[in-house]
Amino acid sequence: MKFLIIGLGNIGSKYDNTRHNVGFDFLDFLAESYDMEFEQERFGSYARHKYRGRNLHFLKPDTYMNLSGHALTFWMKKLSLQAHQIVVVTDDLNLPFGTLRMRAKGSDGGHNGLKSIQEALNGTKYPRIRVGISASFQKGQQVDYVLGEWTEEEKEQLPLLYDKMKKGLEEMVFRGIGMAMNQINTKATT
């Protein structure tokens, strides 16, 4: 059994440590946890790892957020995957910071990266992990907020969230998404 975990984000140092790049940052956390290295491949940075007999493939697309579906399409064909074998990790303004949501399907919620993936898959039935970044910005400041860096308090909490996401991901690939959702889905504690 194999899976592709695709972390959404934007390439370039100006996007490092920003809320919108939480998908990239989570994959970097996994790279450190699993002692693996990303290598530049077609349509993004790619790494792989074996977990309890499952082949895990990881991708940080270099197509920028709004064209994430192009990278996903290429890698799904290359790895011969179905939609239920991918996991998309992304930020979500509609969830408070500290909230994690894993779902087997759902809408794009206005997220351009998810819109691109939805178009590429011609549907909404694919697993995803949404990481709440909250909507703590003034009217007209959404882009600056999303592309802004985490606060110091948020930075302290991120490793705990990433660890919970890692455990949920491992549960999903080994026991299924139903069990994983029970483990990973949390509300913010603040």
C-alpha atoms as an extended CHARMM CRD file, in Angstrom:
* protein
*
       190  EXT
         1         1  MET       CA              0.0000000000        0.0000000000        0.0000000000  PROA      1               0.0000000000
         2         2  LYS       CA              1.2970000000        3.4420000000       -0.8580000000  PROA      2               0.0000000000
         3         3  PHE       CA              0.2960000000        7.0150000000       -0.1340000000  PROA      3               0.0000000000
         4         4  LEU       CA              1.2520000000       10.4930000000       -1.3130000000  PROA      4               0.0000000000
         5         5  ILE       CA              1.2900000000       13.2210000000        1.3160000000  PROA      5               0.0000000000
         6         6  ILE       CA              1.2890000000       16.6040000000       -0.3730000000  PROA      6               0.0000000000
         7         7  GLY       CA              1.9720000000       19.6520000000        1.7640000000  PROA      7               0.0000000000
         8         8  LEU       CA              0.7010000000       22.8720000000        0.2440000000  PROA      8               0.0000000000
         9         9  GLY       CA              2.7680000000       26.0360000000        0.2700000000  PROA      9               0.0000000000
        10        10  ASN       CA              4.6880000000       28.5120000000       -1.8460000000  PROA      10              0.0000000000
        11        11  ILE       CA              8.3340000000       28.1920000000       -2.8170000000  PROA      11              0.0000000000
        12        12  GLY       CA             10.8840000000       30.8680000000       -2.0000000000  PROA      12              0.0000000000
        13        13  SER       CA             12.4920000000       32.1300000000        1.1830000000  PROA      13              0.0000000000
        14        14  LYS       CA             10.0100000000       35.0030000000        1.5300000000  PROA      14              0.0000000000
        15        15  TYR       CA              7.3150000000       32.4110000000        2.3010000000  PROA      15              0.0000000000
        16        16  ASP       CA              9.3290000000       30.5010000000        4.9300000000  PROA      16              0.0000000000
        17        17  ASN       CA              7.6250000000       30.2610000000        8.3290000000  PROA      17              0.0000000000
        18        18  THR       CA              4.3920000000       31.7850000000        7.0550000000  PROA      18              0.0000000000
        19        19  ARG       CA              0.9140000000       30.5400000000        7.9050000000  PROA      19              0.0000000000
        20        20  HSD       CA              0.1830000000       29.6580000000        4.2680000000  PROA      20              0.0000000000
        21        21  ASN       CA              3.1930000000       27.3110000000        4.1960000000  PROA      21              0.0000000000
        22        22  VAL       CA              2.0620000000       25.0890000000        7.0470000000  PROA      22              0.0000000000
        23        23  GLY       CA              1.8960000000       22.1350000000        4.6190000000  PROA      23              0.0000000000
        24        24  PHE       CA              5.5720000000       22.5620000000        3.6750000000  PROA      24              0.0000000000
        25        25  ASP       CA              6.5350000000       23.0420000000        7.3180000000  PROA      25              0.0000000000
        26        26  PHE       CA              4.7400000000       19.8680000000        8.3940000000  PROA      26              0.0000000000
        27        27  LEU       CA              6.5790000000       17.8660000000        5.7350000000  PROA      27              0.0000000000
        28        28  ASP       CA              9.8580000000       19.3580000000        6.9540000000  PROA      28              0.0000000000
        29        29  PHE       CA              8.8970000000       18.2110000000       10.4670000000  PROA      29              0.0000000000
        30        30  LEU       CA              8.2980000000       14.7010000000        9.0970000000  PROA      30              0.0000000000
        31        31  ALA       CA             11.6240000000       14.7700000000        7.2500000000  PROA      31              0.0000000000
        32        32  GLU       CA             13.3960000000       15.4170000000       10.5310000000  PROA      32              0.0000000000
        33        33  SER       CA             11.3120000000       12.8090000000       12.3920000000  PROA      33              0.0000000000
        34        34  TYR       CA             11.8620000000       10.1220000000        9.7560000000  PROA      34              0.0000000000
        35        35  ASP       CA             15.4620000000       11.1200000000        8.9740000000  PROA      35              0.0000000000
        36        36  MET       CA             14.7610000000       11.6180000000        5.2840000000  PROA      36              0.0000000000
        37        37  GLU       CA             15.8320000000       14.2910000000        2.8190000000  PROA      37              0.0000000000
        38        38  PHE       CA             13.8290000000       16.0490000000        0.1440000000  PROA      38              0.0000000000
        39        39  GLU       CA             15.3010000000       16.1230000000       -3.3440000000  PROA      39              0.0000000000
        40        40  GLN       CA             14.2700000000       18.3710000000       -6.2010000000  PROA      40              0.0000000000
        41        41  GLU       CA             12.2100000000       16.4070000000       -8.7040000000  PROA      41              0.0000000000
        42        42  ARG       CA              9.7040000000       17.2960000000      -11.3740000000  PROA      42              0.0000000000
        43        43  PHE       CA              7.0210000000       19.6380000000       -9.9890000000  PROA      43              0.0000000000
        44        44  GLY       CA              8.5000000000       19.8260000000       -6.4940000000  PROA      44              0.0000000000
        45        45  SER       CA             10.6360000000       18.5450000000       -3.6630000000  PROA      45              0.0000000000
        46        46  TYR       CA             10.1360000000       14.8300000000       -3.0790000000  PROA      46              0.0000000000
        47        47  ALA       CA             11.0150000000       12.3330000000       -0.3640000000  PROA      47              0.0000000000
        48        48  ARG       CA              9.9320000000        8.8360000000        0.6280000000  PROA      48              0.0000000000
        49        49  HSD       CA              9.7690000000        6.7210000000        3.7360000000  PROA      49              0.0000000000
        50        50  LYS       CA              8.5390000000        3.2750000000        4.6950000000  PROA      50              0.0000000000
        51        51  TYR       CA              6.2110000000        3.0340000000        7.7040000000  PROA      51              0.0000000000
        52        52  ARG       CA              5.0130000000       -0.3870000000        8.9190000000  PROA      52              0.0000000000
        53        53  GLY       CA              5.0550000000       -1.8270000000        5.4090000000  PROA      53              0.0000000000
        54        54  ARG       CA              3.4460000000        1.2370000000        3.8240000000  PROA      54              0.0000000000
        55        55  ASN       CA              5.3030000000        3.2530000000        1.2090000000  PROA      55              0.0000000000
        56        56  LEU       CA              4.9140000000        6.9330000000        2.0040000000  PROA      56              0.0000000000
        57        57  HSD       CA              5.7250000000        9.5190000000       -0.6450000000  PROA      57              0.0000000000
        58        58  PHE       CA              5.9850000000       13.2050000000        0.2770000000  PROA      58              0.0000000000
        59        59  LEU       CA              5.7190000000       16.1940000000       -2.0380000000  PROA      59              0.0000000000
        60        60  LYS       CA              6.1740000000       19.9370000000       -1.6100000000  PROA      60              0.0000000000
        61        61  PRO       CA              4.9750000000       21.2930000000       -4.9890000000  PROA      61              0.0000000000
        62        62  ASP       CA              6.9940000000       24.0220000000       -6.6730000000  PROA      62              0.0000000000
        63        63  THR       CA              3.9990000000       25.1860000000       -8.7130000000  PROA      63              0.0000000000
        64        64  TYR       CA              2.8950000000       27.7300000000       -6.0900000000  PROA      64              0.0000000000
        65        65  MET       CA             -0.2950000000       27.2580000000       -4.1290000000  PROA      65              0.0000000000
        66        66  ASN       CA             -2.8090000000       28.1250000000       -6.8520000000  PROA      66              0.0000000000
        67        67  LEU       CA             -1.4920000000       25.4590000000       -9.2440000000  PROA      67              0.0000000000
        68        68  SER       CA             -0.9610000000       22.6160000000       -6.7470000000  PROA      68              0.0000000000
        69        69  GLY       CA             -3.2400000000       20.3670000000       -8.7830000000  PROA      69              0.0000000000
        70        70  HSD       CA             -0.7250000000       20.2440000000      -11.6470000000  PROA      70              0.0000000000
        71        71  ALA       CA              1.9430000000       18.7230000000       -9.4080000000  PROA      71              0.0000000000
        72        72  LEU       CA             -0.5670000000       16.3450000000       -7.8360000000  PROA      72              0.0000000000
        73        73  THR       CA             -1.7660000000       15.0860000000      -11.2270000000  PROA      73              0.0000000000
        74        74  PHE       CA              1.7900000000       14.3200000000      -12.3580000000  PROA      74              0.0000000000
        75        75  TRP       CA              2.7250000000       12.4640000000       -9.1560000000  PROA      75              0.0000000000
        76        76  MET       CA             -0.5280000000       10.5030000000       -8.9510000000  PROA      76              0.0000000000
        77        77  LYS       CA              0.1040000000        9.2010000000      -12.4730000000  PROA      77              0.0000000000
        78        78  LYS       CA              3.7790000000        8.5310000000      -11.7800000000  PROA      78              0.0000000000
        79        79  LEU       CA              2.9850000000        6.5710000000       -8.5950000000  PROA      79              0.0000000000
        80        80  SER       CA             -0.2630000000        4.9940000000       -9.9440000000  PROA      80              0.0000000000
        81        81  LEU       CA             -2.4050000000        6.3500000000       -7.1050000000  PROA      81              0.0000000000
        82        82  GLN       CA             -6.1170000000        6.8020000000       -6.5720000000  PROA      82              0.0000000000
        83        83  ALA       CA             -7.6190000000        9.8270000000       -4.7830000000  PROA      83              0.0000000000
        84        84  HSD       CA             -8.0690000000        7.8970000000       -1.5120000000  PROA      84              0.0000000000
        85        85  GLN       CA             -4.2900000000        7.3260000000       -1.4230000000  PROA      85              0.0000000000
        86        86  ILE       CA             -3.3810000000       11.0050000000       -1.1650000000  PROA      86              0.0000000000
        87        87  VAL       CA             -3.4070000000       13.2880000000        1.8570000000  PROA      87              0.0000000000
        88        88  VAL       CA             -3.3600000000       17.0510000000        1.3280000000  PROA      88              0.0000000000
        89        89  VAL       CA             -2.0610000000       19.1850000000        4.2070000000  PROA      89              0.0000000000
        90        90  THR       CA             -3.0460000000       22.8470000000        4.1840000000  PROA      90              0.0000000000
        91        91  ASP       CA             -3.8720000000       25.9300000000        6.2230000000  PROA      91              0.0000000000
        92        92  ASP       CA             -7.4610000000       26.9360000000        6.9810000000  PROA      92              0.0000000000
        93        93  LEU       CA             -8.6480000000       30.4320000000        7.8880000000  PROA      93              0.0000000000
        94        94  ASN       CA            -12.0340000000       29.0630000000        8.9260000000  PROA      94              0.0000000000
        95        95  LEU       CA            -10.5850000000       27.1460000000       11.8880000000  PROA      95              0.0000000000
        96        96  PRO       CA             -9.0990000000       28.6880000000       15.0310000000  PROA      96              0.0000000000
        97        97  PHE       CA             -5.3640000000       28.2770000000       15.5170000000  PROA      97              0.0000000000
        98        98  GLY       CA             -4.6730000000       24.9440000000       17.2170000000  PROA      98              0.0000000000
        99        99  THR       CA             -7.6080000000       23.1870000000       15.5480000000  PROA      99              0.0000000000
       100       100  LEU       CA             -6.8730000000       20.1980000000       13.3170000000  PROA      100             0.0000000000
       101       101  ARG       CA             -9.3800000000       18.6030000000       10.9450000000  PROA      101             0.0000000000
       102       102  MET       CA             -8.8640000000       15.4370000000        8.9480000000  PROA      102             0.0000000000
       103       103  ARG       CA            -11.5890000000       14.5760000000        6.4630000000  PROA      103             0.0000000000
       104       104  ALA       CA            -12.0360000000       12.0320000000        3.6710000000  PROA      104             0.0000000000
       105       105  LYS       CA            -13.8410000000       14.6010000000        1.5180000000  PROA      105             0.0000000000
       106       106  GLY       CA            -15.1610000000       18.1450000000        1.6030000000  PROA      106             0.0000000000
       107       107  SER       CA            -15.2880000000       21.5220000000       -0.0810000000  PROA      107             0.0000000000
       108       108  ASP       CA            -12.3420000000       23.7660000000       -0.8520000000  PROA      108             0.0000000000
       109       109  GLY       CA            -13.6040000000       26.3190000000        1.7030000000  PROA      109             0.0000000000
       110       110  GLY       CA            -12.3770000000       29.1310000000       -0.5460000000  PROA      110             0.0000000000
       111       111  HSD       CA             -8.7690000000       27.8710000000       -0.4650000000  PROA      111             0.0000000000
       112       112  ASN       CA             -7.0940000000       28.3050000000       -3.8660000000  PROA      112             0.0000000000
       113       113  GLY       CA             -4.7360000000       25.3530000000       -3.3910000000  PROA      113             0.0000000000
       114       114  LEU       CA             -7.6580000000       23.0420000000       -2.6370000000  PROA      114             0.0000000000
       115       115  LYS       CA             -9.5770000000       24.4840000000       -5.6030000000  PROA      115             0.0000000000
       116       116  SER       CA             -6.6960000000       23.5360000000       -7.8700000000  PROA      116             0.0000000000
       117       117  ILE       CA             -6.5740000000       20.0110000000       -6.4400000000  PROA      117             0.0000000000
       118       118  GLN       CA            -10.3380000000       19.6560000000       -6.6960000000  PROA      118             0.0000000000
       119       119  GLU       CA            -10.1660000000       20.6240000000      -10.3760000000  PROA      119             0.0000000000
       120       120  ALA       CA             -7.3040000000       18.1900000000      -11.0040000000  PROA      120             0.0000000000
       121       121  LEU       CA             -9.1870000000       15.3280000000       -9.3340000000  PROA      121             0.0000000000
       122       122  ASN       CA            -12.5450000000       16.3770000000      -10.7710000000  PROA      122             0.0000000000
       123       123  GLY       CA            -14.0990000000       15.9800000000       -7.3300000000  PROA      123             0.0000000000
       124       124  THR       CA            -13.8700000000       16.5620000000       -3.6010000000  PROA      124             0.0000000000
       125       125  LYS       CA            -13.3580000000       12.9930000000       -2.3650000000  PROA      125             0.0000000000
       126       126  TYR       CA             -9.7510000000       12.9680000000       -1.2150000000  PROA      126             0.0000000000
       127       127  PRO       CA             -8.2660000000       12.9490000000        2.3100000000  PROA      127             0.0000000000
       128       128  ARG       CA             -6.9940000000       16.2000000000        3.7360000000  PROA      128             0.0000000000
       129       129  ILE       CA             -5.6530000000       17.6300000000        6.9710000000  PROA      129             0.0000000000
       130       130  ARG       CA             -6.6000000000       21.2420000000        7.5670000000  PROA      130             0.0000000000
       131       131  VAL       CA             -4.5870000000       23.2280000000       10.0860000000  PROA      131             0.0000000000
       132       132  GLY       CA             -6.4300000000       26.1370000000       11.6700000000  PROA      132             0.0000000000
       133       133  ILE       CA             -4.6330000000       29.4580000000       11.3730000000  PROA      133             0.0000000000
       134       134  SER       CA             -7.6750000000       31.5320000000       12.5180000000  PROA      134             0.0000000000
       135       135  ALA       CA             -8.8790000000       34.7080000000       10.8700000000  PROA      135             0.0000000000
       136       136  SER       CA             -7.3100000000       37.3030000000       13.1690000000  PROA      136             0.0000000000
       137       137  PHE       CA             -6.9710000000       40.1120000000       10.6650000000  PROA      137             0.0000000000
       138       138  GLN       CA             -8.6630000000       43.3850000000        9.7950000000  PROA      138             0.0000000000
       139       139  LYS       CA            -10.8700000000       43.6860000000        6.7260000000  PROA      139             0.0000000000
       140       140  GLY       CA             -8.7110000000       43.8340000000        3.5940000000  PROA      140             0.0000000000
       141       141  GLN       CA             -5.6690000000       42.3510000000        5.3540000000  PROA      141             0.0000000000
       142       142  GLN       CA             -6.2580000000       38.6590000000        4.5790000000  PROA      142             0.0000000000
       143       143  VAL       CA             -3.3200000000       38.2740000000        2.1680000000  PROA      143             0.0000000000
       144       144  ASP       CA             -0.8810000000       39.9490000000        4.5720000000  PROA      144             0.0000000000
       145       145  TYR       CA             -2.1330000000       37.7620000000        7.4180000000  PROA      145             0.0000000000
       146       146  VAL       CA             -1.9850000000       34.4750000000        5.5100000000  PROA      146             0.0000000000
       147       147  LEU       CA              1.4460000000       35.2740000000        4.1050000000  PROA      147             0.0000000000
       148       148  GLY       CA              2.6020000000       36.6270000000        7.4670000000  PROA      148             0.0000000000
       149       149  GLU       CA              4.8270000000       34.7730000000        9.9080000000  PROA      149             0.0000000000
       150       150  TRP       CA              3.5570000000       32.9140000000       12.9380000000  PROA      150             0.0000000000
       151       151  THR       CA              3.5030000000       34.7250000000       16.2710000000  PROA      151             0.0000000000
       152       152  GLU       CA              6.0310000000       33.6000000000       18.8920000000  PROA      152             0.0000000000
       153       153  GLU       CA              3.2400000000       31.9160000000       20.8630000000  PROA      153             0.0000000000
       154       154  GLU       CA              2.0570000000       30.0460000000       17.7670000000  PROA      154             0.0000000000
       155       155  LYS       CA              5.6260000000       28.9530000000       16.9400000000  PROA      155             0.0000000000
       156       156  GLU       CA              5.8850000000       27.3520000000       20.3800000000  PROA      156             0.0000000000
       157       157  GLN       CA              2.7100000000       25.3230000000       19.8040000000  PROA      157             0.0000000000
       158       158  LEU       CA              3.4330000000       24.1770000000       16.2450000000  PROA      158             0.0000000000
       159       159  PRO       CA              5.6840000000       21.1970000000       17.1370000000  PROA      159             0.0000000000
       160       160  LEU       CA              2.8840000000       19.7830000000       19.3360000000  PROA      160             0.0000000000
       161       161  LEU       CA              0.3850000000       20.1620000000       16.5050000000  PROA      161             0.0000000000
       162       162  TYR       CA              2.7850000000       18.6010000000       14.0070000000  PROA      162             0.0000000000
       163       163  ASP       CA              3.3920000000       15.6570000000       16.3230000000  PROA      163             0.0000000000
       164       164  LYS       CA             -0.3620000000       15.0770000000       16.6130000000  PROA      164             0.0000000000
       165       165  MET       CA             -0.6880000000       15.3160000000       12.8330000000  PROA      165             0.0000000000
       166       166  LYS       CA              2.1490000000       12.8130000000       12.3860000000  PROA      166             0.0000000000
       167       167  LYS       CA              0.4250000000       10.3170000000       14.6940000000  PROA      167             0.0000000000
       168       168  GLY       CA             -2.8620000000       10.8140000000       12.8640000000  PROA      168             0.0000000000
       169       169  LEU       CA             -1.1980000000       10.3290000000        9.4960000000  PROA      169             0.0000000000
       170       170  GLU       CA              0.4700000000        7.1220000000       10.6800000000  PROA      170             0.0000000000
       171       171  GLU       CA             -2.8790000000        5.9070000000       12.0130000000  PROA      171             0.0000000000
       172       172  MET       CA             -4.5120000000        6.6330000000        8.6520000000  PROA      172             0.0000000000
       173       173  VAL       CA             -1.9960000000        4.7510000000        6.5350000000  PROA      173             0.0000000000
       174       174  PHE       CA             -2.0000000000        1.7690000000        8.8930000000  PROA      174             0.0000000000
       175       175  ARG       CA             -5.6010000000        1.5340000000       10.1590000000  PROA      175             0.0000000000
       176       176  GLY       CA             -7.6590000000        3.8110000000        7.9300000000  PROA      176             0.0000000000
       177       177  ILE       CA             -8.9870000000        7.3310000000        7.8990000000  PROA      177             0.0000000000
       178       178  GLY       CA            -11.8590000000        6.6610000000       10.3280000000  PROA      178             0.0000000000
       179       179  MET       CA             -9.4660000000        5.7230000000       13.1320000000  PROA      179             0.0000000000
       180       180  ALA       CA             -7.1640000000        8.5950000000       12.2070000000  PROA      180             0.0000000000
       181       181  MET       CA             -9.9520000000       11.1800000000       12.3630000000  PROA      181             0.0000000000
       182       182  ASN       CA            -10.7690000000       10.0530000000       15.9030000000  PROA      182             0.0000000000
       183       183  GLN       CA             -7.1550000000       10.6830000000       16.8800000000  PROA      183             0.0000000000
       184       184  ILE       CA             -6.2950000000       13.8760000000       15.0200000000  PROA      184             0.0000000000
       185       185  ASN       CA             -9.4560000000       15.9880000000       14.9870000000  PROA      185             0.0000000000
       186       186  THR       CA             -9.1170000000       18.5180000000       17.7960000000  PROA      186             0.0000000000
       187       187  LYS       CA            -10.3790000000       21.9110000000       18.7550000000  PROA      187             0.0000000000
       188       188  ALA       CA             -8.1410000000       24.7400000000       19.8380000000  PROA      188             0.0000000000
       189       189  THR       CA             -7.4630000000       24.7250000000       23.5760000000  PROA      189             0.0000000000
       190       190  THR       CA             -7.1200000000       28.4920000000       23.9120000000  PROA      190             0.0000000000
